[in-house]
Amino acid sequence: MSSRPTVPLTIITGFLGAGKTTLLNRILHAPHGLRVAVLVNDFGAINIDAQLLVSVAGDTISLANGCICCTIRDDLIRAVLDVLARPQPPDYILVETSGVSDPLEVALSLRTVNAIHIDSILTVLDAATIMDRGREFELARLVWNQIGMADVLLLNKIDLVTDAQRADIHAEIHKISPRARILETVACAVPVALILGAGAFDPQRLLERPPQPAHVHEAGVHDHDHDHDHDHDHPDHSLVFSTWSWRSEQPLSYRAVRQMLDHLPEQVYRAKGIFFFAEDPERRGVGQVVGKRATLTPGDAWGAAPPLSQLVVIALHGTLDAADMEARLTACLAINQPETVLEKLADKALSWLRGQRG
């Protein structure tokens, strides 16, 4: 009597903002016919439309196509065992790691679960920033480890680089991983068949490099007029990232936020925000910053939810000036914007008309 077959699992890694969540959204919406379980740090970023959504219970989203999406809280192994224990266990498991995780550590942990087998490690790269990241001493080891451990590499955002830059990226990748399988993509548009069931994982590679952990340091929230996450000392790791967050119920100026996102400190590697704009109070504004690229687009209507601006930035630990960040955001409040010339003229005209009527 044969034993029950193990469930294949793909580890999706890549630096902050490379496009991992975009890839997951594509997989969840694709007609692959598999019950896929996606394990993420937070499924709030997963875009599930109403036609695909079945239910949300606790930390799990159930989808009409049989897929589920679960959040990883404190224990990755427990999350994997929980989805395997469901009445209808998945045909395939995807684990999205933190953008500053070393895939070796994740793979070593998952190798202890007998009911699964690692099918592949897939690394998503941002073509527009990968060369810069490789030159930054603090990040080079992490980024090259993510490349070196990959069975499949998605070179994403290829539309943002020239042919010469693309050739340089390929050359650098092949210095680290001579046999790397590179798939070039825009917005992670790739046939699912090329990444699910790749069967390329080689366990021997886990023994070829000692662990080199990198961690994100999450700070606690302090009670002020605005809420912030602040850095605290965390000396045990050679590469530590910190988050800083800001929230406000006051409306912001679109133009001021646009300028602020375009000129964030160089220490900021990633930023995500939802904004309440005075110019368009009925809809969310959605801000994204990856390296030196910033976008600010209209989002969904607030609906019954009270408008609330929230921004989270990620930087190397100890490099971000919290007071400076607070000042930048405070300056974006609508009440802090200087009057324009037209506004002043309009006020003068209105005052003159009132005087004439009086």
VOBA-550343 format. One record per residue (C-alpha): x, y, z; residue in three letters. Coordinates in pm, 1 decimal, decimal comma. Layout:
REM VOBA-550343
<r X="X" Y="Y" Z="Z" type="ALA"/>
...
END
This chain:
REM VOBA-550343
<r X="0,0" Y="0,0" Z="0,0" type="MET"/>
<r X="152,6" Y="330,6" Z="-110,7" type="SER"/>
<r X="171,2" Y="623,7" Z="122,3" type="SER"/>
<r X="-22,3" Y="943,5" Z="57,8" type="ARG"/>
<r X="163,7" Y="1166,7" Z="-193,8" type="PRO"/>
<r X="322,7" Y="1479,3" Z="-55,8" type="THR"/>
<r X="189,8" Y="1823,0" Z="-148,8" type="VAL"/>
<r X="421,7" Y="2037,6" Z="-363,9" type="PRO"/>
<r X="518,8" Y="2375,0" Z="-222,7" type="LEU"/>
<r X="679,8" Y="2674,8" Z="-389,1" type="THR"/>
<r X="861,5" Y="2942,8" Z="-189,2" type="ILE"/>
<r X="817,7" Y="3288,3" Z="-345,1" type="ILE"/>
<r X="1085,8" Y="3532,2" Z="-240,8" type="THR"/>
<r X="1224,2" Y="3863,5" Z="-361,3" type="GLY"/>
<r X="1315,3" Y="4203,6" Z="-224,5" type="PHE"/>
<r X="1059,0" Y="4460,2" Z="-111,2" type="LEU"/>
<r X="836,5" Y="4579,4" Z="-395,0" type="GLY"/>
<r X="960,3" Y="4335,1" Z="-657,7" type="ALA"/>
<r X="607,3" Y="4216,5" Z="-739,1" type="GLY"/>
<r X="545,7" Y="3907,2" Z="-524,6" type="LYS"/>
<r X="188,5" Y="4004,4" Z="-433,9" type="THR"/>
<r X="111,3" Y="4085,0" Z="-798,0" type="THR"/>
<r X="228,5" Y="3735,6" Z="-890,8" type="LEU"/>
<r X="10,8" Y="3577,8" Z="-620,9" type="LEU"/>
<r X="-294,7" Y="3765,6" Z="-745,4" type="ASN"/>
<r X="-234,3" Y="3633,5" Z="-1096,0" type="ARG"/>
<r X="-201,6" Y="3275,4" Z="-969,4" type="ILE"/>
<r X="-517,4" Y="3297,3" Z="-757,8" type="LEU"/>
<r X="-719,4" Y="3426,2" Z="-1054,3" type="HIS"/>
<r X="-574,2" Y="3185,7" Z="-1312,6" type="ALA"/>
<r X="-784,0" Y="2890,4" Z="-1444,4" type="PRO"/>
<r X="-532,9" Y="2624,1" Z="-1339,9" type="HIS"/>
<r X="-789,0" Y="2389,6" Z="-1179,3" type="GLY"/>
<r X="-580,2" Y="2341,8" Z="-863,3" type="LEU"/>
<r X="-677,9" Y="2399,0" Z="-501,8" type="ARG"/>
<r X="-395,1" Y="2634,4" Z="-413,4" type="VAL"/>
<r X="-324,4" Y="2746,7" Z="-58,3" type="ALA"/>
<r X="-137,5" Y="3076,8" Z="-40,6" type="VAL"/>
<r X="37,6" Y="3159,4" Z="286,7" type="LEU"/>
<r X="125,2" Y="3527,2" Z="325,0" type="VAL"/>
<r X="225,4" Y="3762,1" Z="604,3" type="ASN"/>
<r X="-91,1" Y="3966,2" Z="548,2" type="ASP"/>
<r X="-362,1" Y="3894,6" Z="292,5" type="PHE"/>
<r X="-485,7" Y="4254,0" Z="303,1" type="GLY"/>
<r X="-284,8" Y="4325,4" Z="-13,3" type="ALA"/>
<r X="-439,1" Y="4032,7" Z="-202,9" type="ILE"/>
<r X="-693,3" Y="4170,8" Z="-450,4" type="ASN"/>
<r X="-989,6" Y="3932,8" Z="-457,4" type="ILE"/>
<r X="-1294,5" Y="4046,2" Z="-654,4" type="ASP"/>
<r X="-1647,7" Y="3976,9" Z="-531,3" type="ALA"/>
<r X="-1712,6" Y="3708,0" Z="-793,5" type="GLN"/>
<r X="-1419,7" Y="3499,1" Z="-671,4" type="LEU"/>
<r X="-1464,0" Y="3553,3" Z="-297,0" type="LEU"/>
<r X="-1667,6" Y="3294,5" Z="-103,2" type="VAL"/>
<r X="-1600,8" Y="3373,3" Z="261,5" type="SER"/>
<r X="-1359,6" Y="3529,5" Z="506,8" type="VAL"/>
<r X="-1315,3" Y="3352,3" Z="839,8" type="ALA"/>
<r X="-1050,3" Y="3471,6" Z="1079,9" type="GLY"/>
<r X="-715,9" Y="3455,1" Z="902,8" type="ASP"/>
<r X="-843,5" Y="3265,8" Z="598,1" type="THR"/>
<r X="-1003,7" Y="3372,3" Z="269,0" type="ILE"/>
<r X="-1190,5" Y="3100,9" Z="78,6" type="SER"/>
<r X="-1232,4" Y="3142,1" Z="-297,2" type="LEU"/>
<r X="-1487,9" Y="3005,8" Z="-540,1" type="ALA"/>
<r X="-1220,9" Y="2827,1" Z="-744,6" type="ASN"/>
<r X="-1117,3" Y="2615,6" Z="-442,8" type="GLY"/>
<r X="-812,1" Y="2826,1" Z="-352,7" type="CYS"/>
<r X="-759,1" Y="2966,0" Z="-5,8" type="ILE"/>
<r X="-539,9" Y="3244,3" Z="127,8" type="CYS"/>
<r X="-410,7" Y="3230,5" Z="486,6" type="CYS"/>
<r X="-196,2" Y="3465,3" Z="690,9" type="THR"/>
<r X="123,0" Y="3352,5" Z="860,2" type="ILE"/>
<r X="122,8" Y="3479,3" Z="1215,8" type="ARG"/>
<r X="408,4" Y="3357,5" Z="1432,2" type="ASP"/>
<r X="467,1" Y="3005,4" Z="1304,8" type="ASP"/>
<r X="510,4" Y="2912,3" Z="938,2" type="LEU"/>
<r X="515,4" Y="2539,0" Z="1011,0" type="ILE"/>
<r X="187,2" Y="2563,0" Z="1204,1" type="ARG"/>
<r X="29,1" Y="2753,3" Z="914,2" type="ALA"/>
<r X="135,7" Y="2481,1" Z="669,6" type="VAL"/>
<r X="3,8" Y="2204,2" Z="895,1" type="LEU"/>
<r X="-325,4" Y="2390,7" Z="941,4" type="ASP"/>
<r X="-396,8" Y="2410,0" Z="568,0" type="VAL"/>
<r X="-297,1" Y="2045,0" Z="522,7" type="LEU"/>
<r X="-546,0" Y="1948,9" Z="794,0" type="ALA"/>
<r X="-841,9" Y="2114,2" Z="617,9" type="ARG"/>
<r X="-1131,6" Y="1889,7" Z="505,6" type="PRO"/>
<r X="-1019,2" Y="1951,9" Z="147,5" type="GLN"/>
<r X="-640,1" Y="1977,9" Z="162,1" type="PRO"/>
<r X="-472,5" Y="2183,9" Z="-109,6" type="PRO"/>
<r X="-318,6" Y="2041,9" Z="-425,0" type="ASP"/>
<r X="-44,4" Y="2301,7" Z="-406,4" type="TYR"/>
<r X="97,3" Y="2544,6" Z="-147,1" type="ILE"/>
<r X="259,6" Y="2881,3" Z="-211,2" type="LEU"/>
<r X="453,5" Y="3058,4" Z="63,5" type="VAL"/>
<r X="524,3" Y="3427,5" Z="11,1" type="GLU"/>
<r X="819,6" Y="3522,8" Z="228,3" type="THR"/>
<r X="892,3" Y="3865,7" Z="368,7" type="SER"/>
<r X="1078,0" Y="4088,9" Z="124,0" type="GLY"/>
<r X="1385,3" Y="4075,0" Z="347,3" type="VAL"/>
<r X="1384,3" Y="3702,1" Z="415,3" type="SER"/>
<r X="1660,8" Y="3462,7" Z="323,9" type="ASP"/>
<r X="1491,3" Y="3171,5" Z="138,7" type="PRO"/>
<r X="1746,5" Y="2930,4" Z="282,8" type="LEU"/>
<r X="1603,2" Y="2976,7" Z="631,4" type="GLU"/>
<r X="1248,4" Y="2922,3" Z="504,4" type="VAL"/>
<r X="1347,1" Y="2612,3" Z="307,5" type="ALA"/>
<r X="1531,9" Y="2459,1" Z="601,3" type="LEU"/>
<r X="1226,1" Y="2506,6" Z="822,0" type="SER"/>
<r X="984,1" Y="2358,1" Z="568,2" type="LEU"/>
<r X="1203,7" Y="2052,5" Z="512,7" type="ARG"/>
<r X="1087,6" Y="1931,9" Z="854,0" type="THR"/>
<r X="727,4" Y="1886,0" Z="730,3" type="VAL"/>
<r X="700,5" Y="1534,6" Z="589,3" type="ASN"/>
<r X="363,1" Y="1591,7" Z="422,0" type="ALA"/>
<r X="504,0" Y="1845,1" Z="172,8" type="ILE"/>
<r X="792,4" Y="1862,9" Z="-67,2" type="HIS"/>
<r X="955,8" Y="2183,7" Z="-188,8" type="ILE"/>
<r X="895,2" Y="2200,7" Z="-562,8" type="ASP"/>
<r X="1094,8" Y="2516,7" Z="-623,5" type="SER"/>
<r X="1217,8" Y="2847,2" Z="-488,1" type="ILE"/>
<r X="1098,0" Y="3132,6" Z="-707,5" type="LEU"/>
<r X="1260,2" Y="3474,4" Z="-674,6" type="THR"/>
<r X="1095,0" Y="3786,5" Z="-813,8" type="VAL"/>
<r X="1338,9" Y="4063,0" Z="-913,1" type="LEU"/>
<r X="1267,0" Y="4427,7" Z="-986,9" type="ASP"/>
<r X="1464,9" Y="4490,3" Z="-1305,5" type="ALA"/>
<r X="1471,6" Y="4866,0" Z="-1246,2" type="ALA"/>
<r X="1635,2" Y="4847,6" Z="-902,2" type="THR"/>
<r X="1818,4" Y="4514,7" Z="-880,4" type="ILE"/>
<r X="2157,0" Y="4652,1" Z="-990,9" type="MET"/>
<r X="2140,0" Y="4933,2" Z="-734,9" type="ASP"/>
<r X="2050,9" Y="4687,9" Z="-459,7" type="ARG"/>
<r X="2347,6" Y="4471,3" Z="-552,8" type="GLY"/>
<r X="2583,4" Y="4765,5" Z="-508,4" type="ARG"/>
<r X="2456,0" Y="4856,2" Z="-161,0" type="GLU"/>
<r X="2682,9" Y="4678,2" Z="84,7" type="PHE"/>
<r X="2415,1" Y="4614,1" Z="347,8" type="GLU"/>
<r X="2171,3" Y="4463,4" Z="98,4" type="LEU"/>
<r X="2397,6" Y="4288,8" Z="-149,7" type="ALA"/>
<r X="2426,7" Y="3965,7" Z="48,9" type="ARG"/>
<r X="2052,1" Y="3938,2" Z="100,0" type="LEU"/>
<r X="1966,3" Y="4006,5" Z="-264,4" type="VAL"/>
<r X="2236,0" Y="3774,1" Z="-397,8" type="TRP"/>
<r X="2121,6" Y="3500,1" Z="-156,9" type="ASN"/>
<r X="1768,2" Y="3536,6" Z="-293,6" type="GLN"/>
<r X="1909,2" Y="3496,9" Z="-645,0" type="ILE"/>
<r X="2151,7" Y="3219,2" Z="-559,2" type="GLY"/>
<r X="1885,1" Y="3002,1" Z="-394,5" type="MET"/>
<r X="1632,0" Y="3044,2" Z="-676,5" type="ALA"/>
<r X="1528,1" Y="2762,9" Z="-908,6" type="ASP"/>
<r X="1322,7" Y="3008,2" Z="-1115,0" type="VAL"/>
<r X="1383,3" Y="3383,7" Z="-1145,1" type="LEU"/>
<r X="1113,3" Y="3625,9" Z="-1255,8" type="LEU"/>
<r X="1286,8" Y="3936,2" Z="-1388,8" type="LEU"/>
<r X="989,0" Y="4165,9" Z="-1343,7" type="ASN"/>
<r X="923,9" Y="4524,4" Z="-1463,7" type="LYS"/>
<r X="1141,4" Y="4457,9" Z="-1766,5" type="ILE"/>
<r X="963,9" Y="4743,1" Z="-1945,5" type="ASP"/>
<r X="1144,9" Y="4990,7" Z="-1719,1" type="LEU"/>
<r X="1498,1" Y="4907,5" Z="-1839,9" type="VAL"/>
<r X="1688,8" Y="4935,6" Z="-2165,9" type="THR"/>
<r X="1818,3" Y="4640,1" Z="-2366,4" type="ASP"/>
<r X="2170,9" Y="4717,9" Z="-2247,2" type="ALA"/>
<r X="2061,7" Y="4726,1" Z="-1883,2" type="GLN"/>
<r X="1875,3" Y="4398,7" Z="-1929,3" type="ARG"/>
<r X="2188,3" Y="4234,7" Z="-2070,4" type="ALA"/>
<r X="2390,1" Y="4358,1" Z="-1770,7" type="ASP"/>
<r X="2131,4" Y="4213,7" Z="-1530,3" type="ILE"/>
<r X="2142,0" Y="3874,9" Z="-1701,9" type="HIS"/>
<r X="2520,5" Y="3875,5" Z="-1682,5" type="ALA"/>
<r X="2520,5" Y="3957,3" Z="-1311,5" type="GLU"/>
<r X="2257,6" Y="3691,9" Z="-1237,1" type="ILE"/>
<r X="2456,8" Y="3425,9" Z="-1420,4" type="HIS"/>
<r X="2768,3" Y="3515,7" Z="-1219,7" type="LYS"/>
<r X="2577,6" Y="3415,7" Z="-908,0" type="ILE"/>
<r X="2369,6" Y="3133,5" Z="-1056,8" type="SER"/>
<r X="2511,4" Y="3011,9" Z="-1390,8" type="PRO"/>
<r X="2217,1" Y="2780,1" Z="-1461,2" type="ARG"/>
<r X="1944,6" Y="3017,9" Z="-1345,8" type="ALA"/>
<r X="1615,6" Y="2991,4" Z="-1532,4" type="ARG"/>
<r X="1514,1" Y="3353,4" Z="-1601,1" type="ILE"/>
<r X="1162,7" Y="3450,0" Z="-1708,5" type="LEU"/>
<r X="1122,2" Y="3812,7" Z="-1813,7" type="GLU"/>
<r X="787,5" Y="3969,6" Z="-1719,6" type="THR"/>
<r X="588,5" Y="4289,8" Z="-1703,3" type="VAL"/>
<r X="355,1" Y="4304,1" Z="-1400,5" type="ALA"/>
<r X="444,3" Y="3936,6" Z="-1335,6" type="CYS"/>
<r X="245,6" Y="3821,6" Z="-1638,2" type="ALA"/>
<r X="371,2" Y="3465,7" Z="-1679,3" type="VAL"/>
<r X="199,1" Y="3136,4" Z="-1770,0" type="PRO"/>
<r X="119,9" Y="2957,7" Z="-1445,3" type="VAL"/>
<r X="240,5" Y="2629,7" Z="-1594,4" type="ALA"/>
<r X="594,4" Y="2767,6" Z="-1597,5" type="LEU"/>
<r X="604,3" Y="2827,4" Z="-1223,0" type="ILE"/>
<r X="372,9" Y="2570,5" Z="-1062,7" type="LEU"/>
<r X="516,2" Y="2221,0" Z="-1069,1" type="GLY"/>
<r X="856,8" Y="2333,5" Z="-1194,3" type="ALA"/>
<r X="1012,0" Y="2043,5" Z="-1003,4" type="GLY"/>
<r X="1349,2" Y="2216,3" Z="-1000,4" type="ALA"/>
<r X="1435,6" Y="2220,1" Z="-630,9" type="PHE"/>
<r X="1769,1" Y="2063,6" Z="-537,3" type="ASP"/>
<r X="1794,3" Y="1990,2" Z="-160,8" type="PRO"/>
<r X="2172,4" Y="1966,4" Z="-187,1" type="GLN"/>
<r X="2190,8" Y="2344,0" Z="-222,3" type="ARG"/>
<r X="2065,4" Y="2381,5" Z="133,7" type="LEU"/>
<r X="2392,9" Y="2232,6" Z="251,9" type="LEU"/>
<r X="2618,4" Y="2450,0" Z="37,1" type="GLU"/>
<r X="2575,9" Y="2776,4" Z="226,9" type="ARG"/>
<r X="2560,4" Y="2853,4" Z="599,3" type="PRO"/>
<r X="2249,8" Y="3037,6" Z="726,5" type="PRO"/>
<r X="2266,4" Y="3415,0" Z="684,4" type="GLN"/>
<r X="1946,8" Y="3550,5" Z="839,6" type="PRO"/>
<r X="1791,8" Y="3888,4" Z="771,4" type="ALA"/>
<r X="1494,2" Y="4012,8" Z="966,3" type="HIS"/>
<r X="1241,1" Y="4290,5" Z="977,3" type="VAL"/>
<r X="1208,0" Y="4459,1" Z="1313,6" type="HIS"/>
<r X="847,2" Y="4553,1" Z="1392,3" type="GLU"/>
<r X="813,5" Y="4827,0" Z="1650,8" type="ALA"/>
<r X="517,5" Y="4894,5" Z="1876,7" type="GLY"/>
<r X="257,3" Y="5165,4" Z="1826,7" type="VAL"/>
<r X="274,0" Y="5472,9" Z="2048,0" type="HIS"/>
<r X="-28,6" Y="5679,7" Z="2145,6" type="ASP"/>
<r X="5,3" Y="6031,2" Z="2003,0" type="HIS"/>
<r X="-210,9" Y="6260,9" Z="1788,9" type="ASP"/>
<r X="-75,6" Y="6045,4" Z="1507,9" type="HIS"/>
<r X="32,0" Y="5686,3" Z="1559,7" type="ASP"/>
<r X="384,5" Y="5581,9" Z="1474,7" type="HIS"/>
<r X="598,7" Y="5270,4" Z="1477,8" type="ASP"/>
<r X="945,3" Y="5359,1" Z="1603,5" type="HIS"/>
<r X="1280,8" Y="5182,7" Z="1593,4" type="ASP"/>
<r X="1424,0" Y="5003,3" Z="1893,6" type="HIS"/>
<r X="1767,8" Y="4850,3" Z="1940,9" type="ASP"/>
<r X="1794,7" Y="4507,0" Z="1787,4" type="HIS"/>
<r X="2167,0" Y="4416,7" Z="1781,4" type="PRO"/>
<r X="2142,8" Y="4042,2" Z="1728,8" type="ASP"/>
<r X="2121,2" Y="4044,4" Z="1348,6" type="HIS"/>
<r X="2365,5" Y="4164,1" Z="1086,9" type="SER"/>
<r X="2091,1" Y="4299,8" Z="860,9" type="LEU"/>
<r X="1783,2" Y="4438,8" Z="1035,7" type="VAL"/>
<r X="1502,3" Y="4639,2" Z="881,2" type="PHE"/>
<r X="1261,2" Y="4861,2" Z="1068,7" type="SER"/>
<r X="912,9" Y="4983,9" Z="990,0" type="THR"/>
<r X="773,7" Y="5326,6" Z="1066,8" type="TRP"/>
<r X="405,5" Y="5403,4" Z="1026,8" type="SER"/>
<r X="184,1" Y="5710,5" Z="1038,8" type="TRP"/>
<r X="-193,0" Y="5748,6" Z="1062,0" type="ARG"/>
<r X="-423,4" Y="6047,8" Z="1058,2" type="SER"/>
<r X="-794,6" Y="6115,7" Z="1024,9" type="GLU"/>
<r X="-734,0" Y="6466,2" Z="887,4" type="GLN"/>
<r X="-757,4" Y="6520,7" Z="509,7" type="PRO"/>
<r X="-435,2" Y="6560,3" Z="315,4" type="LEU"/>
<r X="-332,8" Y="6761,3" Z="12,0" type="SER"/>
<r X="-291,8" Y="6546,2" Z="-298,9" type="TYR"/>
<r X="-19,3" Y="6769,5" Z="-441,2" type="ARG"/>
<r X="173,3" Y="6771,4" Z="-113,5" type="ALA"/>
<r X="156,1" Y="6391,4" Z="-78,5" type="VAL"/>
<r X="261,9" Y="6349,4" Z="-440,6" type="ARG"/>
<r X="571,8" Y="6562,3" Z="-378,6" type="GLN"/>
<r X="642,3" Y="6391,9" Z="-46,7" type="MET"/>
<r X="639,8" Y="6043,4" Z="-201,9" type="LEU"/>
<r X="866,3" Y="6160,5" Z="-485,0" type="ASP"/>
<r X="1123,6" Y="6291,9" Z="-236,8" type="HIS"/>
<r X="1135,8" Y="6037,4" Z="44,2" type="LEU"/>
<r X="1476,7" Y="5985,0" Z="208,2" type="PRO"/>
<r X="1710,1" Y="5750,6" Z="22,5" type="GLU"/>
<r X="1704,5" Y="5520,2" Z="325,8" type="GLN"/>
<r X="1342,9" Y="5424,3" Z="246,0" type="VAL"/>
<r X="1335,8" Y="5106,4" Z="39,0" type="TYR"/>
<r X="959,9" Y="5050,1" Z="38,3" type="ARG"/>
<r X="649,9" Y="5248,0" Z="128,0" type="ALA"/>
<r X="278,0" Y="5176,3" Z="102,9" type="LYS"/>
<r X="-2,7" Y="5412,2" Z="188,8" type="GLY"/>
<r X="-376,9" Y="5472,6" Z="180,4" type="ILE"/>
<r X="-465,1" Y="5843,0" Z="179,9" type="PHE"/>
<r X="-766,0" Y="6061,6" Z="260,7" type="PHE"/>
<r X="-746,6" Y="6357,0" Z="20,4" type="PHE"/>
<r X="-927,4" Y="6686,5" Z="60,9" type="ALA"/>
<r X="-954,1" Y="6710,7" Z="-319,2" type="GLU"/>
<r X="-1131,8" Y="6374,0" Z="-351,3" type="ASP"/>
<r X="-1277,1" Y="6288,3" Z="-9,0" type="PRO"/>
<r X="-1504,0" Y="6009,2" Z="-134,7" type="GLU"/>
<r X="-1225,2" Y="5778,7" Z="-254,8" type="ARG"/>
<r X="-903,5" Y="5637,3" Z="-118,4" type="ARG"/>
<r X="-575,2" Y="5740,9" Z="-269,1" type="GLY"/>
<r X="-326,8" Y="5453,1" Z="-301,0" type="VAL"/>
<r X="45,0" Y="5526,9" Z="-281,1" type="GLY"/>
<r X="334,2" Y="5292,1" Z="-356,5" type="GLN"/>
<r X="707,2" Y="5359,3" Z="-339,4" type="VAL"/>
<r X="968,7" Y="5108,7" Z="-458,4" type="VAL"/>
<r X="1320,2" Y="5245,4" Z="-454,1" type="GLY"/>
<r X="1307,4" Y="5575,7" Z="-640,9" type="LYS"/>
<r X="974,1" Y="5506,3" Z="-813,1" type="ARG"/>
<r X="653,6" Y="5642,7" Z="-663,7" type="ALA"/>
<r X="294,9" Y="5607,3" Z="-781,1" type="THR"/>
<r X="-23,6" Y="5766,4" Z="-647,7" type="LEU"/>
<r X="-350,0" Y="5641,1" Z="-792,4" type="THR"/>
<r X="-721,7" Y="5662,7" Z="-705,0" type="PRO"/>
<r X="-864,0" Y="5364,8" Z="-519,9" type="GLY"/>
<r X="-1204,7" Y="5239,9" Z="-409,6" type="ASP"/>
<r X="-1468,5" Y="5451,7" Z="-238,5" type="ALA"/>
<r X="-1449,0" Y="5469,9" Z="139,8" type="TRP"/>
<r X="-1808,0" Y="5347,4" Z="166,4" type="GLY"/>
<r X="-1906,7" Y="5293,3" Z="528,2" type="ALA"/>
<r X="-1544,7" Y="5299,9" Z="645,4" type="ALA"/>
<r X="-1432,1" Y="5628,4" Z="802,4" type="PRO"/>
<r X="-1160,7" Y="5799,6" Z="593,4" type="PRO"/>
<r X="-815,0" Y="5737,7" Z="739,7" type="LEU"/>
<r X="-469,0" Y="5799,8" Z="601,0" type="SER"/>
<r X="-207,4" Y="5532,6" Z="672,4" type="GLN"/>
<r X="152,8" Y="5513,5" Z="554,0" type="LEU"/>
<r X="410,1" Y="5242,5" Z="629,6" type="VAL"/>
<r X="775,4" Y="5275,3" Z="528,4" type="VAL"/>
<r X="1057,5" Y="5021,1" Z="554,1" type="ILE"/>
<r X="1422,5" Y="5114,0" Z="591,2" type="ALA"/>
<r X="1744,1" Y="4969,2" Z="727,4" type="LEU"/>
<r X="1732,9" Y="4976,9" Z="1105,7" type="HIS"/>
<r X="1867,9" Y="5296,6" Z="1255,6" type="GLY"/>
<r X="1883,5" Y="5491,5" Z="927,4" type="THR"/>
<r X="1541,6" Y="5658,2" Z="930,8" type="LEU"/>
<r X="1479,2" Y="5988,3" Z="1110,3" type="ASP"/>
<r X="1133,3" Y="5947,7" Z="1266,7" type="ALA"/>
<r X="1101,5" Y="6317,8" Z="1350,1" type="ALA"/>
<r X="1180,9" Y="6409,2" Z="990,5" type="ASP"/>
<r X="921,5" Y="6161,6" Z="858,9" type="MET"/>
<r X="659,4" Y="6298,9" Z="1096,8" type="GLU"/>
<r X="733,5" Y="6652,6" Z="981,3" type="ALA"/>
<r X="701,0" Y="6549,6" Z="616,8" type="ARG"/>
<r X="358,7" Y="6394,4" Z="675,6" type="LEU"/>
<r X="234,5" Y="6676,4" Z="896,1" type="THR"/>
<r X="325,8" Y="6921,2" Z="620,8" type="ALA"/>
<r X="94,4" Y="6727,0" Z="387,6" type="CYS"/>
<r X="-217,8" Y="6797,1" Z="596,3" type="LEU"/>
<r X="-465,9" Y="7008,5" Z="402,8" type="ALA"/>
<r X="-488,7" Y="7259,5" Z="688,6" type="ILE"/>
<r X="-114,3" Y="7323,3" Z="658,0" type="ASN"/>
<r X="-118,8" Y="7415,1" Z="289,3" type="GLN"/>
<r X="-44,8" Y="7777,6" Z="194,2" type="PRO"/>
<r X="-319,5" Y="7967,8" Z="19,1" type="GLU"/>
<r X="-275,0" Y="7999,3" Z="-353,2" type="THR"/>
<r X="-293,2" Y="8333,4" Z="-532,4" type="VAL"/>
<r X="-627,6" Y="8239,4" Z="-686,6" type="LEU"/>
<r X="-769,4" Y="8148,4" Z="-346,6" type="GLU"/>
<r X="-658,9" Y="8483,4" Z="-206,7" type="LYS"/>
<r X="-814,8" Y="8671,3" Z="-501,1" type="LEU"/>
<r X="-1136,1" Y="8473,6" Z="-461,9" type="ALA"/>
<r X="-1151,8" Y="8560,2" Z="-92,5" type="ASP"/>
<r X="-1094,9" Y="8930,4" Z="-170,9" type="LYS"/>
<r X="-1366,3" Y="8925,6" Z="-439,0" type="ALA"/>
<r X="-1609,3" Y="8757,8" Z="-202,0" type="LEU"/>
<r X="-1535,3" Y="9014,6" Z="67,3" type="SER"/>
<r X="-1588,8" Y="9299,8" Z="-182,9" type="TRP"/>
<r X="-1926,5" Y="9157,3" Z="-292,2" type="LEU"/>
<r X="-2036,6" Y="9124,4" Z="67,8" type="ARG"/>
<r X="-1937,0" Y="9484,1" Z="127,8" type="GLY"/>
<r X="-2134,3" Y="9603,7" Z="-173,3" type="GLN"/>
<r X="-2446,0" Y="9419,9" Z="-52,5" type="ARG"/>
<r X="-2403,9" Y="9563,5" Z="294,7" type="GLY"/>
END
